[in-house]
């Protein structure tokens, strides 16, 4: 059994990975995608999106971080995968699932699910380019407009030499609209000989138990559910309790993310925006997160927000 923190552009960045893996219960992370077009990217591009490369490919908590690549040119993806591996990436993940229209228009992400042969070619080229000991994995959705090619895409990814496949249980068109089709993840798992990771619509311990039972997968990837409830991974690892920890135990982690963002950016707007973004998801679990959001909603200056957070930490 493993629990994987999902890559989510603009949300699960290096700071969020650091905070969530220090909360505990997460076994593996995947970066936001590194967009590959027609060039070999410089080291700084990889290190910006995956600063963990400078610390052995792991977060401060010691959790490995695979580097995810997105693109459609097999040779160029292979070159950049080799570069990421040479920089210390503990694994290369290929993005065949991003539903963003801007990405799909440029022949990246979920739109590639219309071309199973290209999926095979990409995986094959990347597998040949990186050391044998470096895992090559992929993440896909159930299709673009429908599920008619789901099994063909999964089998093409396997034919290319992937070591593991994560399946998000919705098509591109379905986006993030409930439900996720866990039964289709089971169908894919039964059709391929490599480990399959189940992903989609896991918000609670009960959801985790249900996706494992319905998909038959031992490993589960969670994104928004872990961001909305940072101790969910710990409770999954311990098989309980069902109830999340108190808000007073979670607030220090929220403050930690804000202060890390402030230190790294040296700006006012970015850390304040990231804090408000996270509080917007946390209020799904804690009413107190909504109250905290209201307390800082009109603030734009990081220093004033920090003073408000200090007061909250003191119980004021």
N, C-alpha and C positions, 0 to 999 in steps of 0.2 A: 504494500500500500504506500502510495506517495501522494502528496498534495502539491500542486504546481500553481504558482501565482501567474495569472495570465498577463500577456502584454496588452496594454491599452494606451494608444497614442494620446499624449496630452494629459494623462492621468497617472498611470503607473510608470513613473520615471525613476531615476536612480534614488532620489530622496524618498519617494514612497516605498520603493523596494527595501531601502535601508530600514525605514521605520517598521514596516510590516514584518520583515524577517526578524527584527529584534523583538517584536511582540512574541513571535514564536509559532511553531507548528508547520511552517512552510519548508518543503524539501528542495524546491527548485524554482528558479525564476527564468523568464524569457524577456529580453529587452523589447522596447518599442522598436518598430521596424527601421532598419537602415535602408533607405531607398537607393537602389542600384539602377543606373540607366545605361550609360555607355562608357564609363571610365572606371579606372581603379581608384578607389577613394583613398584620401590621405589618412594617416594614423589618427589625426585629430578628430575626424568625423566619427570613427569608431569609439574613440575615447570620450567624446562628448555624450554620445548616447549610452555608452557602456563604460563609465569610469571605473567599474569594477575590474576592468582589464588591467588596471594599474595595481590591483591588490589580489593577484592570483586568480582572477575571474570569479571572485566571490564577494558577497556583501560582508559588512562588518560582523554579521552573525555567523559567517562561514557558509552561507548558502550559495551554491553554484548558480551562475547567470549565463544562460546560453544567448548568443547573439542572433537576432532574427534579421533576415534579409528579405527584401521585397523587390521584385523586378520580373522581367520576362526573357532576358537574353541569357541563355545557358552559359555561354563562355564568359560573359562579364560577371555573372553571379558566381561562377566557379573561381575566377580570379579574386574576387572580393571575399569569398569564403576562405580561400587560402590565406589571404591577408589577415582576416579576423582570427583564424586558427594560429597563425604565427605570432599574433599579439597576445595569445593566451586564452582565447575563448574556449571554455570547456565543452562547447557544443555549438553546432550551427543549426538554426531553425529556419524553415522556408515558409513565407507567408502566402498561402493560397486562400485566404479567408477574409481579408479586409473588405468591408462593404462600402467604404467611402467613395462616393461618385467621382471625386477628383482623382483618386487612386485608380479606380476602374477605367476611367477615360484614357488613362495613360498606360493601359494594358498591365495593370498590377493587381494583386490581391485576388478577390473572388471571381473576377471576370475570366481568369485563367481556367476556371472549372468548366468552361465551354470547350477546352482543348486538352483532353487527357494525354495525348501524345506529347504535348509540350511539357506537361507536368513531369512525365517520365524523363524527358530529355534534360530538364533542369536538375532534377534530383540526381540523375546519372552523372552529369557534369560536375556537380558539387561534390558528390561522393568520391569521384576520382581525384578531385583536387585537394582534399584535406587528408590528414593522416588517418590511417585505419582506426586508431584508437579514439578519434574524435567523433562523437555521435552526430549523425545528420538526421534531423527530424523535420516534420512538416505539420502545418496546421491548415485544415480545410473546413469549409462549410459543406452543407448537403447538396449544394449546387448554386447556380446563379438564379434563374427564374423558377426552376423546379428541381425535383430530385432524380430525374431520369438518368443522369450520368454519375450519381453518387458512388455506386459500386465501381464503375469503370475508372473514376478518378482515383479512388483509394487504391485500386489494383495497379494503376499506372505509377502511383507514388511508390508502391512496394517494388514494382518492377525496376524502378530506377535505383533501388538500393537503400531506401530509407530504413533507419533503425527503429523508428517509432512514429506514430501518427496520432495527432490530436484532432478530434472531430467536434466542431461546434454544431449543435443539433438544430440548425436553422439554415435556410437558403439566404442568399444575399438579399433578395426581395423581402423576405420576412424580417430582415434587420435584427432588432432585439425585442421584437414583439412576442410575448408569451403565446403559446407554450414553446419550449424547446422539445424537439422530437427525439427523446432518448431511445425509443424503439428503433429508430434508424441508426443510431450509434451502435446498437446491438447488432443490427444487420451487417454493418460495415465490419465490426469486430469479428463476426463469424466468417467473413469473406476473405480475410487477410491473415497471413501467418506472423505478423509482427505485433508488438504491444500497441493497443489503442487507448488513448486518454480521452475520457468523456468530459465535455465542456458545454455549459449553457444552462442558465436559470437556476443556479444553486445559491440560495440566500440564507439557508438555515441548516442546522444539523439534520433535520428531517429530510430536507431536499437532498443533502449529501447521501444519506442512506438510500433514498429513493433512486437517485441516478445510478448509484452503484448496483442496486438490485435490478433495475430495468435494463441498463446497458451491459451489465456483466463485466465492466471494466474495474480493474484494481486501482488505477490511478485516475484522479480527477483534477481538472484545471478549473480554478475559480478566479474571476476578475472582480466585477462590481460587488459581488457578495462579500469578498474580503475587505474591499475598501469601505463598504458600508458597515461592516462589523469586524474590526481588526482582530478580535480574539476568537473568531469562528474557527480558524485553523487549529488553535490550541484545543478548543473543545472537540473538534473532530478527532484530533490525535488521541485525546483522552476518552473518546466516546461519551462525552457529556461534560458538564450539565447542558441542558437545553437552553437555559437562560444566559444571555450575555452578561459580562461583568458590569459593575456600576459605572456610570458616566464619570465619576470622580477618578476612576482608575484609567479611563481612556483619555481624558482631557490632557494629561501630560504628554502623551504621544502626539496629539494634535498640535500642541504648542511646539514640540520638538520639530515637527515638519515645517511649521511656519518659520521658526528661527533658522533652520538649515537653509530654507529657500531664501531667506533674507540675507544670510551670510554669503551664500553662493552668488546671488544676483547683484547685491549691493544696491538694489532698487527699492522703491516703495510699492509700485503697483503690482509687480509679479507676486511677491509673497502674500500680499493681501488677497489677490485674486485666487491663488492656490488654496488659501485657508478657507475662503468662502465656498469654493468649489467642493472641498472635502466636507465641510459642514453640511452642504446641501445633500450629500449622500448619507452622512452619518445620522441625519434626522430620521431616516427610515428606521433606525434601530433605537435611537434615544431622543425623546422630546427635548431634552436639555440641549442637544445640538442646535435645534431650531431657536431656542432661547439665546444661545451663544451667538448664533448668526444675527439675530435681531439686535443684540447688544453692539455689534461691530458693523452692522449693515451700511451705515452712512459714512464710516471711516474709510479714508483713502491713504492716510499716512501710516507707514509701518510702525513708527515709534508710538503712536497713539493706540494702535491695535495691540502692540506688545504690552502697554500699560494696562489695557483692559483685560488681557489674558492673565497678567500677573494677579490682578484682583480676583479673577475667577479661580485661579489656583489657590488663593488664600481663603476662598469661600465667601468672598464679598459680593 
